[in-house]
């Protein structure tokens, strides 16, 4: 999973906002994942961008990680993700 990833995420139905694009730079060492994520600031007005640190694991196609916002802008909380890589690893 090491490398640059471009994608989108959506908030749950209670928020109903448009999908948010992001750029992730990830490093995988054995099963450990680390890296950074940058995304547009859709929750406040103090900056145009939010930045976060990533820490997690990959086992086979299963991926779990925490995104922890750096607190430099409108976000300083943690969001946990669980997912599955596609068969081609994309």
Secondary structure, 3 states (H helix, E strand, C coil): CCEEEEEEECCCCCCCCCCEEEEEEEEEECCEEEEEEEEECCCCCCCCEEEEEEEEEEECCEEEEEEEECCCCCCCCEEEEEEECCCCCC
